[in-house]
């Protein structure tokens, strides 16, 4: 049943994030863009940044109004189920359901104490009912449990309605006067190269049964920016409700504060705590306090301080500081006081308005047992590391730096504190507090020193959220990049004695880059899948019997990237970590895995290095042994790719070379019907088709550049490619970026048809009514070659007739929330389409077997 959904006083064109929050190292951009990469606020990003390039090449320009227009296109599309004859579900009890996607998991990743899910940004524990808790996933929505808190805790998603444009949750808050009222701020204010943008403030007034969207215009990513600047996507970092008046809501965003005095119907903002209008106003800390006569508001501006190519103005952090005012009857708060100054305990220049200020991200907390005691965590703007903890004993009038980096002991705090900073003070002891970082630390002496509580434990790293259960200092919930965990002895005698258990067994929130499934997946009795996940390595799963969402097992570390399965014998499983570190098991999914190393190390490599295995018409004795991989050229093996020496280069550089170390192959694919033919798409807008592959000799393939000077094919990143299932001379390209950057050559799905050697070819734009957003992945139904699927940041689209001049694309939403779809796979046997998503794991749906029509040949004779 679809949840009740309404839009309050906002645009129907709700906006969602297009760009994903990854925090990768950034090689230098090409020389012609280096000046831009280092430019101050108002300039475009460097062309060398992978995520900027993916969405803005070749102009490196972006206008967030493009998303507004695309959202209208998206909302006008029909929801439907793809046409075709459905698989016979009565044919054995193990077939996949045909009415929508089936979740495969991971739910969770691994088992036992080390089981984990994906990133959790926010945690809430009900103030009077210990069994109820809420969590907010990065890209995976709001989840609720009513049986907290142990290893058997189960979670239910609350925000899977396809009408929600984004389910990336950055913060959660109760109405302090009614815990059935819960707010969820969308977006992700954690300064990744690309973070999810906001799609509004979500609210439920009945404990999650029904939801509404507030501030759709105010909190959408369409910010007013200087002409030609790259967008700083709007994100909600903090949400609180006035304890004196539930109709007064305060929201902290990337662009300052917003306040509503009429229960979210209208908003005032952005409100600034300072007069430094040339500096960024990222709100990373927010406190509200009932003084008895009014509500005090304390806000921290905590811009990261360390610029990147995507966010070149992060050094405009001169407004960073802690400010105090009171909530007025209407309008923006006034008479702000700067509480963090050089003359009251903070570094000189804090809050001075000068760029390159002395502090970066700031987090603040007030002791529940003594409102005069405040703590603040600061991050170094120079290197992004933990800088220190400050304490005030007089409500913020004076501060003393307590902890310095050397005062965190037991394990490391990590180097990305702008990403995982946060504080939580014991509800009963103002001297005991937790600090989030790479690991979780606890102080028992008022922030003077901290000891690690998760050092070397089964608890995942990268901590973001904390909440005490029933205000009990012994009972603590935490959220991190591995899910949600619980401690029943959070106030143990020493930090090292604190124990946590995982509560991830029903959370399918892993962020997959890519994956694969075994042959005849929909109908087989023995099935398996593999996937590569951001920050969670590569994992596998097998089923004997019906497919259910279950646990997967991690088999390889690092960032999991591409993953493929040899489908005939089922013994060779391929996985990969970042930058082309491929490994293979020759004894089934559970390994052991041997590193290939790869002769491509000296080439131009993508962080997401692609490789593919040919699955069809393989010898039964040896299975499928033909693989290709892509740097800036194509590498090949015909002996299974089990070691470095088995691979050889089999193409020239297929890129334009306009992006230096970002000019690489994004994706490649074998033809379904002819393993001597393959298609390649590059990050700098090229498509090439290769012939005569599989000879076993270097550089014997012939490659034809069918880009044709981008006269029809847009000169934007080609994010995925595939061929027609029957005719290898027909190919499809999924195009990134936005039409506005190549206005004379629009399109996001393009079709090329060649003669037998591609000496002549024709491109056609098959985007039809698709919204003007990047298409990340593309796949055909081999049983119905005219049926094509397109995976986007907003979900899955399909058309039943790609050959139409302007195909009608529809939204496939059954069993599928509004998540980013990064990769799609079809099994050997053509029974199943599998999706690999960001923050909602892997899903599968049985492909239609053939045409769905009543008037078949000979039908009249039967009458």
Secondary structure, DSSP 8 states (H G I E B T S, - for coil): ----EEE-SS-SS-----S-----------HHHHHHHT--TTS---TT-HHHHHHHTTTT---THHHHHHHHHHHHS-B----S----TTSSTT---SSS-EEEE-SSBSSGGG-B-S-EEEEEE-SS-TT-EEEEETTTEEEEESS-SSTT---EES---TT-S---EEEEEEETTEEEEEEEEES--S--SS----B-EEEESSTTSSEEEE-TTTTBS-----TT-------EEEEEE-TT-TT-EEEEETBEEEEESSTTSS-EEEE-SSS-TTS-B-EEEEEEEE-SSSEEEEEEE----S--SSSTTTT--TT-EEEEEE--SSSS--S-EE---TTTTS-TTTTSS-SS-S---EEEEE-TT-TT-EEEEEE-TTTSSEEEEEEESSTTSS-EEEEEGGGEESS---S-HHHH--EEE-SS-TT-EEEESSSEEEESSTTS-EEESSTTSSS-S-EEEEEESTT-TT-EEEEETTEEEEES-TT-SSGGG---EE--TT----BEEEEEE-TTTTT-SEEEEEEEETTTEEEEEEEESS-----BEEEE-SS----EE-TTT---EEEEETTTEEEEESSSTT--EEE---TTTTS---TT-EEEE--SS--TTT----EEEESSSEEEESS---SGGG-EE-S---S--TTGGG-SEEEEEE-SS-TT-EEEEETTS-EEEEES--SSSTT-SEEEE--GGGSSS-SS-EEEEEE-SS-TTEEEEEE-S-GGGGTTS--SEEEEEE-TTSSSEEEEE--TT--SS-EEEEEEETTEEEEEEEEETTEEEEES-TTSTT---EEE-TT--S-EEEEEEE-TTS-EEEEEEESS-EEEEE---S---SS-TTHHHH-
